[in-house]
């Protein structure tokens, strides 16, 4: 009985190998393109890890947002991506990482009333690098700096 099963398997083995070898990567289902994720704010306050699902990225952006009493926060946008809110740490520091290379827009705002939001456009993030935007100071609604 065992010998018969082995002989039958040996007879169909070449056909199975041909079928398997004829399968291409193109025949496999692909993940949806441009799928977004809000990512996760991990590693402590002010740090965001995220990006497009299934597409690893190595680009990043960091900045310092002042004044601290504005309780600053930020979001990062691109045509294919919108981040969760990142709340600045006690020093005003924010970091977005795990992103794809490309152009982004950074929106910086206060989580308390009395400050004017800022939007910085056309920020190019390069794979393998953290782009530092520097210090961003939110102005009071009346035009003065705090």
C-alpha positions in Angstrom: 0.0 0.0 0.0 2.7 2.5 1.0 4.7 1.6 -2.1 1.7 2.3 -4.3 1.1 5.7 -2.8 4.8 6.6 -3.2 4.7 5.5 -6.8 1.6 7.5 -7.6 3.1 10.6 -5.9 6.3 10.1 -7.8 4.3 10.0 -11.0 2.6 13.3 -10.4 5.5 15.1 -8.8 6.9 16.5 -12.1 3.5 17.9 -12.9 3.2 19.6 -9.5 6.7 21.1 -9.9 5.7 22.5 -13.3 2.6 24.1 -11.9 4.4 25.6 -9.0 7.3 26.9 -11.1 4.8 28.5 -13.6 3.3 30.7 -10.9 4.6 34.2 -11.0 4.7 37.0 -8.4 2.2 38.9 -10.6 -0.4 36.2 -10.1 -0.3 36.8 -6.3 -2.7 39.3 -4.8 -1.1 42.7 -4.2 -1.9 44.9 -1.2 -3.9 48.0 -2.1 -1.8 51.0 -3.2 -1.7 54.2 -1.3 -3.4 52.7 1.8 -3.1 55.1 4.7 -2.6 54.6 8.4 -2.8 57.0 11.2 0.3 55.3 12.7 1.0 55.2 16.4 2.4 57.7 18.7 5.0 55.5 20.5 8.3 56.0 22.2 7.1 58.8 24.4 5.3 62.1 24.0 6.2 64.0 20.8 7.3 60.9 18.8 5.2 59.4 15.9 6.0 56.1 14.2 3.9 55.5 11.2 3.6 55.6 7.4 1.8 53.9 4.6 0.8 50.3 5.5 3.0 47.7 4.0 5.5 50.3 2.6 8.4 50.7 4.9 9.9 54.2 5.0 13.1 55.5 6.5 12.4 59.3 6.2 11.6 61.5 9.1 11.0 65.0 10.3 11.6 66.7 13.6 11.1 70.2 14.9 10.7 72.2 18.1 7.4 74.2 18.6 7.2 77.1 21.1 5.9 78.4 23.3 5.3 75.5 25.6 2.3 77.1 27.2 0.5 76.8 23.9 0.6 73.1 24.4 1.7 72.7 20.8 0.9 69.8 18.5 1.3 68.9 14.8 0.1 66.8 11.9 1.9 65.8 8.8 0.2 65.5 5.4 1.0 64.3 1.9 -1.3 63.3 -1.0 -1.2 59.7 0.3 -0.8 60.2 4.0 -2.3 61.9 7.1 -0.7 61.4 10.5 -2.3 61.3 13.9 -1.8 64.3 16.1 1.6 64.5 17.7 1.7 66.4 20.9 5.0 68.1 21.6 7.0 66.9 24.6 7.8 69.2 27.6 10.6 70.8 25.5 8.4 71.4 22.4 10.0 68.6 20.5 8.2 66.6 17.8 9.4 63.7 15.6 7.7 61.9 12.7 9.5 58.8 11.5 9.0 55.7 9.4 7.8 57.8 6.4 8.2 57.4 2.7 10.5 59.8 0.8 8.5 62.7 -0.8 6.9 66.0 -0.2 4.9 66.8 2.9 3.0 69.6 4.6 3.4 70.2 8.3 0.6 71.8 10.2 1.5 73.2 13.7 -1.1 74.4 16.1 -1.8 75.2 19.8 -4.1 72.9 21.8 -5.3 75.9 23.8 -7.0 79.1 22.4 -5.1 82.3 21.7 -2.5 81.2 19.1 -2.4 81.2 15.3 -1.7 77.9 13.5 1.0 77.6 11.0 1.3 75.5 7.8 4.7 74.7 6.2 4.4 73.3 2.7 6.7 71.6 0.2 8.9 69.9 2.8 10.9 67.2 1.0 11.8 64.2 3.2 14.7 62.0 2.0 14.9 58.3 2.7 17.4 57.5 5.5 17.4 61.1 6.9 15.6 63.0 9.6 14.8 66.5 8.2 15.0 69.2 10.9 12.6 72.0 10.4 14.1 74.0 13.3 12.1 76.0 15.8 8.6 77.1 15.0 7.1 79.9 17.2 3.3 80.1 17.4 2.2 83.7 17.6 -0.6 84.9 19.8 -3.9 85.9 18.1 -3.1 89.5 18.7 0.2 89.3 16.8 2.6 89.2 19.6 5.0 86.3 20.3 4.7 84.6 23.7 
